[in-house]
Amino acid sequence: MKIEFDENYIYLENGNKMIELNKIIGIKWNRILYQSGGIKEKIKLPNFYFMNKNWIELKKLICSKKK
C-alpha cells in the first residue's frame, strides 16, 4: 500500500478511499485512528510503513494540524 496525501486528505486503496486529515485523532506505529460518523475507526497499514518516506511526512503534517 502506497501512502498518498495532500494537505486535506489521505488517499488509500489507489484513491478509492479518502480520510480527511482533520478527522484523524491519532497516528502511531502502523495504525491511523480517525473519527467517522461519530465512531472511532482505525486503519492498519502494512508493516513496511516505517520504510516509507511519505509516512514520516504524513506524521509531521498530522501533528502540525493538531496544534
PyMOL CGO cylinders between C-alpha atoms (Angstrom):
from pymol import cmd
from pymol.cgo import CYLINDER

trace = [
    CYLINDER, 0.00, 0.00, 0.00, 1.40, 3.35, -1.02, 0.3, 1, 1, 1, 1, 1, 1,
    CYLINDER, 1.40, 3.35, -1.02, 0.68, 6.26, 1.32, 0.3, 1, 1, 1, 1, 1, 1,
    CYLINDER, 0.68, 6.26, 1.32, -0.54, 9.29, -0.62, 0.3, 1, 1, 1, 1, 1, 1,
    CYLINDER, -0.54, 9.29, -0.62, -1.90, 12.51, 0.84, 0.3, 1, 1, 1, 1, 1, 1,
    CYLINDER, -1.90, 12.51, 0.84, -2.25, 16.24, 0.42, 0.3, 1, 1, 1, 1, 1, 1,
    CYLINDER, -2.25, 16.24, 0.42, -2.99, 18.96, 2.98, 0.3, 1, 1, 1, 1, 1, 1,
    CYLINDER, -2.99, 18.96, 2.98, -6.62, 17.81, 3.31, 0.3, 1, 1, 1, 1, 1, 1,
    CYLINDER, -6.62, 17.81, 3.31, -6.85, 14.04, 2.75, 0.3, 1, 1, 1, 1, 1, 1,
    CYLINDER, -6.85, 14.04, 2.75, -5.07, 10.70, 2.99, 0.3, 1, 1, 1, 1, 1, 1,
    CYLINDER, -5.07, 10.70, 2.99, -5.76, 8.55, -0.06, 0.3, 1, 1, 1, 1, 1, 1,
    CYLINDER, -5.76, 8.55, -0.06, -5.89, 4.78, 0.31, 0.3, 1, 1, 1, 1, 1, 1,
    CYLINDER, -5.89, 4.78, 0.31, -6.69, 1.87, -1.98, 0.3, 1, 1, 1, 1, 1, 1,
    CYLINDER, -6.69, 1.87, -1.98, -5.41, 3.73, -5.06, 0.3, 1, 1, 1, 1, 1, 1,
    CYLINDER, -5.41, 3.73, -5.06, -7.55, 6.76, -4.26, 0.3, 1, 1, 1, 1, 1, 1,
    CYLINDER, -7.55, 6.76, -4.26, -10.77, 4.82, -3.76, 0.3, 1, 1, 1, 1, 1, 1,
    CYLINDER, -10.77, 4.82, -3.76, -10.87, 5.68, -0.06, 0.3, 1, 1, 1, 1, 1, 1,
    CYLINDER, -10.87, 5.68, -0.06, -10.18, 9.12, 1.41, 0.3, 1, 1, 1, 1, 1, 1,
    CYLINDER, -10.18, 9.12, 1.41, -9.83, 10.20, 5.03, 0.3, 1, 1, 1, 1, 1, 1,
    CYLINDER, -9.83, 10.20, 5.03, -9.95, 13.87, 5.98, 0.3, 1, 1, 1, 1, 1, 1,
    CYLINDER, -9.95, 13.87, 5.98, -6.84, 14.88, 7.90, 0.3, 1, 1, 1, 1, 1, 1,
    CYLINDER, -6.84, 14.88, 7.90, -8.93, 16.90, 10.37, 0.3, 1, 1, 1, 1, 1, 1,
    CYLINDER, -8.93, 16.90, 10.37, -10.80, 13.66, 11.29, 0.3, 1, 1, 1, 1, 1, 1,
    CYLINDER, -10.80, 13.66, 11.29, -7.58, 11.94, 12.40, 0.3, 1, 1, 1, 1, 1, 1,
    CYLINDER, -7.58, 11.94, 12.40, -7.34, 11.63, 16.17, 0.3, 1, 1, 1, 1, 1, 1,
    CYLINDER, -7.34, 11.63, 16.17, -4.11, 9.65, 16.42, 0.3, 1, 1, 1, 1, 1, 1,
    CYLINDER, -4.11, 9.65, 16.42, -1.32, 8.04, 14.49, 0.3, 1, 1, 1, 1, 1, 1,
    CYLINDER, -1.32, 8.04, 14.49, 1.14, 5.51, 15.82, 0.3, 1, 1, 1, 1, 1, 1,
    CYLINDER, 1.14, 5.51, 15.82, 3.05, 2.52, 14.65, 0.3, 1, 1, 1, 1, 1, 1,
    CYLINDER, 3.05, 2.52, 14.65, 1.15, 1.18, 11.67, 0.3, 1, 1, 1, 1, 1, 1,
    CYLINDER, 1.15, 1.18, 11.67, -2.30, 2.50, 12.61, 0.3, 1, 1, 1, 1, 1, 1,
    CYLINDER, -2.30, 2.50, 12.61, -4.21, 5.64, 11.79, 0.3, 1, 1, 1, 1, 1, 1,
    CYLINDER, -4.21, 5.64, 11.79, -7.08, 6.41, 14.20, 0.3, 1, 1, 1, 1, 1, 1,
    CYLINDER, -7.08, 6.41, 14.20, -9.87, 8.67, 12.97, 0.3, 1, 1, 1, 1, 1, 1,
    CYLINDER, -9.87, 8.67, 12.97, -13.50, 9.68, 13.55, 0.3, 1, 1, 1, 1, 1, 1,
    CYLINDER, -13.50, 9.68, 13.55, -16.10, 8.63, 11.01, 0.3, 1, 1, 1, 1, 1, 1,
    CYLINDER, -16.10, 8.63, 11.01, -19.75, 9.39, 11.67, 0.3, 1, 1, 1, 1, 1, 1,
    CYLINDER, -19.75, 9.39, 11.67, -19.03, 9.87, 15.38, 0.3, 1, 1, 1, 1, 1, 1,
    CYLINDER, -19.03, 9.87, 15.38, -17.36, 6.45, 15.65, 0.3, 1, 1, 1, 1, 1, 1,
    CYLINDER, -17.36, 6.45, 15.65, -13.65, 5.83, 16.20, 0.3, 1, 1, 1, 1, 1, 1,
    CYLINDER, -13.65, 5.83, 16.20, -12.21, 3.87, 13.29, 0.3, 1, 1, 1, 1, 1, 1,
    CYLINDER, -12.21, 3.87, 13.29, -8.72, 2.61, 12.60, 0.3, 1, 1, 1, 1, 1, 1,
    CYLINDER, -8.72, 2.61, 12.60, -6.77, 1.61, 9.56, 0.3, 1, 1, 1, 1, 1, 1,
    CYLINDER, -6.77, 1.61, 9.56, -3.93, -0.83, 9.90, 0.3, 1, 1, 1, 1, 1, 1,
    CYLINDER, -3.93, -0.83, 9.90, -1.21, -0.32, 7.36, 0.3, 1, 1, 1, 1, 1, 1,
    CYLINDER, -1.21, -0.32, 7.36, 1.26, -2.98, 6.25, 0.3, 1, 1, 1, 1, 1, 1,
    CYLINDER, 1.26, -2.98, 6.25, 4.34, -3.37, 8.43, 0.3, 1, 1, 1, 1, 1, 1,
    CYLINDER, 4.34, -3.37, 8.43, 6.59, -1.75, 5.83, 0.3, 1, 1, 1, 1, 1, 1,
    CYLINDER, 6.59, -1.75, 5.83, 5.06, 1.67, 6.68, 0.3, 1, 1, 1, 1, 1, 1,
    CYLINDER, 5.06, 1.67, 6.68, 8.17, 2.63, 8.63, 0.3, 1, 1, 1, 1, 1, 1,
    CYLINDER, 8.17, 2.63, 8.63, 10.28, 2.37, 5.48, 0.3, 1, 1, 1, 1, 1, 1,
    CYLINDER, 10.28, 2.37, 5.48, 8.00, 4.70, 3.52, 0.3, 1, 1, 1, 1, 1, 1,
    CYLINDER, 8.00, 4.70, 3.52, 9.29, 8.29, 3.38, 0.3, 1, 1, 1, 1, 1, 1,
    CYLINDER, 9.29, 8.29, 3.38, 5.70, 9.52, 2.97, 0.3, 1, 1, 1, 1, 1, 1,
    CYLINDER, 5.70, 9.52, 2.97, 4.80, 8.05, 6.39, 0.3, 1, 1, 1, 1, 1, 1,
    CYLINDER, 4.80, 8.05, 6.39, 7.24, 10.42, 8.11, 0.3, 1, 1, 1, 1, 1, 1,
    CYLINDER, 7.24, 10.42, 8.11, 5.91, 13.39, 6.15, 0.3, 1, 1, 1, 1, 1, 1,
    CYLINDER, 5.91, 13.39, 6.15, 2.32, 12.38, 6.91, 0.3, 1, 1, 1, 1, 1, 1,
    CYLINDER, 2.32, 12.38, 6.91, 3.03, 12.15, 10.66, 0.3, 1, 1, 1, 1, 1, 1,
    CYLINDER, 3.03, 12.15, 10.66, 4.56, 15.64, 10.60, 0.3, 1, 1, 1, 1, 1, 1,
    CYLINDER, 4.56, 15.64, 10.60, 1.57, 17.05, 8.72, 0.3, 1, 1, 1, 1, 1, 1,
    CYLINDER, 1.57, 17.05, 8.72, -0.94, 15.48, 11.11, 0.3, 1, 1, 1, 1, 1, 1,
    CYLINDER, -0.94, 15.48, 11.11, 0.97, 16.69, 14.17, 0.3, 1, 1, 1, 1, 1, 1,
    CYLINDER, 0.97, 16.69, 14.17, 1.11, 20.24, 12.76, 0.3, 1, 1, 1, 1, 1, 1,
    CYLINDER, 1.11, 20.24, 12.76, -2.68, 20.25, 12.11, 0.3, 1, 1, 1, 1, 1, 1,
    CYLINDER, -2.68, 20.25, 12.11, -3.41, 19.19, 15.72, 0.3, 1, 1, 1, 1, 1, 1,
    CYLINDER, -3.41, 19.19, 15.72, -1.75, 22.35, 17.11, 0.3, 1, 1, 1, 1, 1, 1,
]
cmd.load_cgo(trace, "trace")
